[in-house]
Amino acid sequence: MGFYEFRRQLEYKCELYGSELIVVDRWFPSSKTCSHCGEVKQSLSLSERVFNCEHCNFSCDRDLIRALNLAMAVSSTVTACGLDNAGVARFKQE
Protein backbone atom coordinates (compact mmCIF):
# COMPACT_ATOMS: atom_id res chain seq x y z
CA MET A 1 0.00 0.00 0.00
CA GLY A 2 2.94 2.36 0.60
CA PHE A 3 4.00 2.60 -3.06
CA TYR A 4 0.41 3.15 -4.17
CA GLU A 5 0.12 6.12 -1.82
CA PHE A 6 3.50 7.49 -2.95
CA ARG A 7 2.45 7.36 -6.60
CA ARG A 8 -0.95 8.86 -5.80
CA GLN A 9 0.74 11.78 -4.06
CA LEU A 10 3.10 12.28 -7.01
CA GLU A 11 0.15 12.34 -9.41
CA TYR A 12 -1.69 14.79 -7.17
CA LYS A 13 1.29 17.14 -6.84
CA CYS A 14 2.03 17.04 -10.56
CA GLU A 15 -1.56 17.94 -11.35
CA LEU A 16 -1.50 20.72 -8.74
CA TYR A 17 1.71 22.31 -10.08
CA GLY A 18 1.12 21.60 -13.77
CA SER A 19 3.97 19.08 -14.01
CA GLU A 20 4.08 15.84 -15.93
CA LEU A 21 4.68 12.50 -14.20
CA ILE A 22 6.45 9.96 -16.38
CA VAL A 23 6.25 6.35 -15.23
CA VAL A 24 8.65 3.85 -16.77
CA ASP A 25 7.36 0.32 -17.30
CA ARG A 26 8.30 -1.91 -14.37
CA TRP A 27 9.82 -4.49 -16.75
CA PHE A 28 12.04 -1.96 -18.56
CA PRO A 29 15.51 -3.62 -18.63
CA SER A 30 17.33 -0.61 -17.14
CA SER A 31 20.18 -2.61 -15.61
CA LYS A 32 20.54 -5.00 -18.56
CA THR A 33 20.84 -2.35 -21.28
CA CYS A 34 24.16 -0.81 -22.27
CA SER A 35 23.85 2.97 -21.94
CA HIS A 36 26.63 3.35 -24.50
CA CYS A 37 25.39 1.27 -27.45
CA GLY A 38 21.88 0.12 -26.40
CA GLU A 39 22.63 -3.62 -26.51
CA VAL A 40 20.43 -5.61 -24.09
CA LYS A 41 21.94 -8.52 -22.13
CA GLN A 42 19.69 -11.56 -22.00
CA SER A 43 20.95 -12.71 -18.61
CA LEU A 44 22.52 -10.75 -15.78
CA SER A 45 22.65 -12.20 -12.29
CA LEU A 46 22.19 -10.03 -9.22
CA SER A 47 25.71 -10.92 -8.07
CA GLU A 48 27.22 -9.18 -11.11
CA ARG A 49 27.75 -5.63 -9.81
CA VAL A 50 29.68 -4.39 -12.84
CA PHE A 51 27.98 -4.26 -16.24
CA ASN A 52 30.27 -5.41 -19.07
CA CYS A 53 28.91 -5.03 -22.60
CA GLU A 54 30.12 -7.75 -24.97
CA HIS A 55 29.06 -5.68 -27.97
CA CYS A 56 31.04 -2.44 -27.40
CA ASN A 57 33.27 -3.43 -24.42
CA PHE A 58 31.79 -0.67 -22.24
CA SER A 59 32.11 -1.34 -18.51
CA CYS A 60 30.33 0.49 -15.69
CA ASP A 61 28.76 -0.01 -12.26
CA ARG A 62 25.38 -1.71 -12.63
CA ASP A 63 23.52 0.87 -10.52
CA LEU A 64 25.00 3.71 -12.57
CA ILE A 65 23.92 1.97 -15.79
CA ARG A 66 20.39 1.76 -14.40
CA ALA A 67 20.36 5.45 -13.47
CA LEU A 68 21.71 6.50 -16.88
CA ASN A 69 19.15 4.39 -18.74
CA LEU A 70 16.25 5.73 -16.66
CA ALA A 71 17.46 9.29 -17.19
CA MET A 72 17.56 8.70 -20.94
CA ALA A 73 14.07 7.15 -20.84
CA VAL A 74 12.50 10.42 -19.74
CA SER A 75 12.92 14.04 -20.70
CA SER A 76 15.58 15.94 -18.78
CA THR A 77 13.26 18.94 -18.45
CA VAL A 78 10.76 17.23 -16.13
CA THR A 79 11.01 18.20 -12.46
CA ALA A 80 9.99 15.64 -9.88
CA CYS A 81 7.87 17.83 -7.60
CA GLY A 82 7.06 20.86 -9.71
CA LEU A 83 8.69 23.43 -7.41
CA ASP A 84 9.73 25.47 -10.44
CA ASN A 85 6.07 26.13 -11.19
CA ALA A 86 5.05 26.75 -7.59
CA GLY A 87 7.12 29.89 -7.04
CA VAL A 88 8.57 28.39 -3.86
CA ALA A 89 11.98 29.71 -2.85
CA ARG A 90 14.70 27.10 -2.42
CA PHE A 91 17.18 27.47 0.39
CA LYS A 92 20.77 26.32 0.11
CA GLN A 93 21.75 23.96 2.92
CA GLU A 94 25.24 24.29 4.33
DRENTOR-859846 format. One record per residue (C-alpha): residue number from 0; residue in three letters; y, x, z. Coordinates in steps of 0.1 Angstrom, whole numbers, padded with zeros to 4 digits. Each point is the difference from the previous one (the first is absolute). Example, Ala and Ser with C-alpha at 12.3 -4.5 7.8 and 13.67 -1.06 7.14 Angstrom:
! DRENTOR-859846
(0; 'ALA'; (-0045; 0123; 0078))
(1; 'SER'; (0034; 0014; -0007))
This chain:
! DRENTOR-859846
(0; 'MET'; (0000; 0000; 0000))
(1; 'GLY'; (0024; 0029; 0006))
(2; 'PHE'; (0002; 0011; -0037))
(3; 'TYR'; (0006; -0036; -0011))
(4; 'GLU'; (0029; -0003; 0024))
(5; 'PHE'; (0014; 0034; -0011))
(6; 'ARG'; (-0001; -0010; -0037))
(7; 'ARG'; (0015; -0035; 0008))
(8; 'GLN'; (0029; 0017; 0017))
(9; 'LEU'; (0005; 0024; -0029))
(10; 'GLU'; (0000; -0029; -0024))
(11; 'TYR'; (0025; -0019; 0022))
(12; 'LYS'; (0023; 0030; 0004))
(13; 'CYS'; (-0001; 0007; -0038))
(14; 'GLU'; (0009; -0036; -0008))
(15; 'LEU'; (0028; 0001; 0027))
(16; 'TYR'; (0016; 0032; -0014))
(17; 'GLY'; (-0007; -0006; -0037))
(18; 'SER'; (-0025; 0029; -0002))
(19; 'GLU'; (-0033; 0001; -0019))
(20; 'LEU'; (-0033; 0006; 0017))
(21; 'ILE'; (-0025; 0017; -0022))
(22; 'VAL'; (-0037; -0001; 0012))
(23; 'VAL'; (-0024; 0024; -0016))
(24; 'ASP'; (-0036; -0013; -0005))
(25; 'ARG'; (-0022; 0009; 0029))
(26; 'TRP'; (-0026; 0015; -0024))
(27; 'PHE'; (0025; 0022; -0018))
(28; 'PRO'; (-0016; 0035; 0000))
(29; 'SER'; (0030; 0018; 0015))
(30; 'SER'; (-0020; 0029; 0015))
(31; 'LYS'; (-0024; 0003; -0030))
(32; 'THR'; (0027; 0003; -0027))
(33; 'CYS'; (0015; 0034; -0010))
(34; 'SER'; (0038; -0004; 0004))
(35; 'HIS'; (0004; 0028; -0026))
(36; 'CYS'; (-0021; -0012; -0029))
(37; 'GLY'; (-0012; -0035; 0010))
(38; 'GLU'; (-0037; 0007; -0001))
(39; 'VAL'; (-0020; -0022; 0024))
(40; 'LYS'; (-0029; 0015; 0020))
(41; 'GLN'; (-0031; -0022; 0001))
(42; 'SER'; (-0011; 0012; 0034))
(43; 'LEU'; (0020; 0016; 0028))
(44; 'SER'; (-0015; 0001; 0035))
(45; 'LEU'; (0022; -0004; 0031))
(46; 'SER'; (-0009; 0035; 0011))
(47; 'GLU'; (0017; 0015; -0030))
(48; 'ARG'; (0036; 0005; 0013))
(49; 'VAL'; (0012; 0020; -0030))
(50; 'PHE'; (0001; -0017; -0034))
(51; 'ASN'; (-0011; 0023; -0029))
(52; 'CYS'; (0004; -0014; -0035))
(53; 'GLU'; (-0027; 0012; -0024))
(54; 'HIS'; (0020; -0010; -0030))
(55; 'CYS'; (0033; 0019; 0006))
(56; 'ASN'; (-0010; 0023; 0030))
(57; 'PHE'; (0027; -0015; 0022))
(58; 'SER'; (-0006; 0003; 0037))
(59; 'CYS'; (0018; -0018; 0028))
(60; 'ASP'; (-0005; -0015; 0034))
(61; 'ARG'; (-0017; -0034; -0003))
(62; 'ASP'; (0026; -0019; 0021))
(63; 'LEU'; (0028; 0015; -0021))
(64; 'ILE'; (-0017; -0011; -0032))
(65; 'ARG'; (-0002; -0035; 0014))
(66; 'ALA'; (0036; 0000; 0009))
(67; 'LEU'; (0011; 0013; -0034))
(68; 'ASN'; (-0021; -0026; -0018))
(69; 'LEU'; (0013; -0028; 0020))
(70; 'ALA'; (0036; 0012; -0005))
(71; 'MET'; (-0006; 0001; -0037))
(72; 'ALA'; (-0016; -0035; 0001))
(73; 'VAL'; (0033; -0016; 0011))
(74; 'SER'; (0036; 0004; -0010))
(75; 'SER'; (0019; 0027; 0019))
(76; 'THR'; (0030; -0023; 0003))
(77; 'VAL'; (-0017; -0025; 0024))
(78; 'THR'; (0010; 0002; 0036))
(79; 'ALA'; (-0026; -0010; 0026))
(80; 'CYS'; (0022; -0021; 0023))
(81; 'GLY'; (0031; -0008; -0021))
(82; 'LEU'; (0025; 0016; 0023))
(83; 'ASP'; (0021; 0010; -0030))
(84; 'ASN'; (0006; -0036; -0008))
(85; 'ALA'; (0007; -0011; 0036))
(86; 'GLY'; (0031; 0021; 0006))
(87; 'VAL'; (-0015; 0015; 0031))
(88; 'ALA'; (0013; 0034; 0010))
(89; 'ARG'; (-0026; 0027; 0005))
(90; 'PHE'; (0004; 0025; 0028))
(91; 'LYS'; (-0012; 0036; -0003))
(92; 'GLN'; (-0023; 0010; 0028))
(93; 'GLU'; (0003; 0034; 0014))
